[in-house]
């Protein structure tokens, strides 16, 4: 979790394709004045590598310049994270979403 004190600006990353949320904290004590630090995975890294292909990954990244789409980064593909709609729909009690910023370039290091 990240701090989401009242009036505090914060960034919540979603995934390589969908970008990040620029938010303002509401200081909600029911949420311990915090917000999620990211979208959260919906499957393990090993499940991701078994579930998706590099060609599916490339298709999802269309329109975003990247040299990082490969079998080594398949476990970080956008499809293994919760959707931006799910995140925005569930964090309204703790932050105000001011803007969704979309990537035009993405770099992610491989394992080697």
C-alpha positions as CSV (number, residue, x, y, z in Angstrom):
1,X,0.0,0.0,0.0
2,X,1.0,3.7,-0.4
3,X,0.1,6.7,1.7
4,X,-3.1,8.4,0.6
5,X,-3.4,11.2,3.3
6,X,-5.9,13.9,2.6
7,X,-4.7,16.1,-0.3
8,X,-1.6,14.0,-0.9
9,X,-0.8,13.4,-4.6
10,X,0.0,9.8,-5.6
11,X,0.7,7.6,-8.6
12,X,-0.8,4.1,-8.9
13,X,0.7,2.0,-11.8
14,X,-1.6,-0.3,-13.6
15,X,0.4,-2.2,-16.3
16,X,2.6,-1.8,-19.3
17,X,-0.3,-1.0,-21.6
18,X,-2.8,0.9,-19.6
19,X,-0.4,3.3,-17.7
20,X,-0.9,4.8,-14.3
21,X,-3.5,6.7,-12.3
22,X,-2.7,10.2,-10.9
23,X,-4.7,10.5,-7.7
24,X,-5.3,12.7,-4.7
25,X,-5.7,11.0,-1.3
26,X,-8.8,11.4,0.7
27,X,-7.3,10.5,4.1
28,X,-9.9,7.8,4.7
29,X,-9.2,6.1,8.1
30,X,-11.2,3.1,7.1
31,X,-8.5,2.5,4.5
32,X,-5.7,3.4,7.0
33,X,-5.2,6.5,4.9
34,X,-3.7,4.3,2.2
35,X,-4.2,3.2,-1.4
36,X,-3.1,0.2,-3.5
37,X,0.5,0.4,-4.8
38,X,-0.5,-1.1,-8.1
39,X,-3.1,-3.0,-10.0
40,X,-2.4,-6.4,-8.5
41,X,-1.8,-9.6,-10.4
42,X,-4.6,-12.0,-11.2
43,X,-2.3,-14.9,-11.8
44,X,1.2,-16.1,-10.9
45,X,4.2,-15.5,-13.0
46,X,4.4,-19.2,-14.0
47,X,0.6,-19.2,-14.9
48,X,1.2,-16.2,-17.1
49,X,4.0,-17.9,-19.0
50,X,1.7,-20.9,-19.5
51,X,-1.4,-18.9,-20.4
52,X,-0.2,-16.4,-23.0
53,X,2.0,-16.2,-26.1
54,X,4.4,-13.5,-27.1
55,X,2.2,-12.8,-30.1
56,X,-0.8,-12.1,-27.8
57,X,1.5,-9.9,-25.7
58,X,2.6,-7.9,-28.8
59,X,-1.0,-7.4,-29.9
60,X,-1.9,-6.0,-26.5
61,X,1.0,-3.5,-26.7
62,X,0.1,-2.1,-30.1
63,X,0.5,1.6,-30.2
64,X,3.1,1.7,-27.5
65,X,6.7,1.7,-28.5
66,X,8.6,-1.0,-26.7
67,X,11.5,-3.4,-27.2
68,X,10.6,-5.3,-24.1
69,X,8.0,-7.7,-25.4
70,X,9.6,-11.2,-25.2
71,X,9.2,-14.6,-23.7
72,X,11.4,-13.3,-20.8
73,X,8.8,-10.6,-19.9
74,X,5.7,-12.5,-20.6
75,X,5.0,-12.7,-16.9
76,X,4.6,-8.9,-16.9
77,X,2.1,-8.7,-19.8
78,X,-1.0,-6.5,-19.3
79,X,-3.3,-9.5,-19.2
80,X,-1.9,-10.7,-15.9
81,X,-3.0,-7.6,-13.9
82,X,-6.4,-6.4,-12.8
83,X,-8.1,-4.0,-15.2
84,X,-8.0,-0.3,-14.9
85,X,-11.8,-0.3,-14.7
86,X,-11.7,-2.7,-11.7
87,X,-9.1,-0.6,-9.9
88,X,-10.9,2.7,-10.5
89,X,-14.2,1.1,-9.5
90,X,-12.8,0.0,-6.1
91,X,-10.6,2.9,-4.9
92,X,-13.1,5.7,-4.8
93,X,-13.3,5.6,-1.0
94,X,-9.6,6.3,-0.6
95,X,-8.5,8.5,-3.6
96,X,-9.9,10.8,-6.2
97,X,-8.6,9.7,-9.6
98,X,-7.5,12.9,-11.3
99,X,-6.2,11.5,-14.5
100,X,-5.2,8.3,-16.3
101,X,-1.9,8.6,-18.1
102,X,-1.2,6.3,-21.0
103,X,2.3,5.2,-21.9
104,X,3.8,6.0,-25.3
105,X,7.1,4.1,-24.5
106,X,7.7,1.1,-22.2
107,X,10.9,-0.5,-21.1
108,X,11.1,-3.5,-18.8
109,X,14.3,-5.5,-18.2
110,X,14.3,-9.2,-18.7
111,X,15.7,-11.8,-16.3
112,X,19.2,-11.9,-17.8
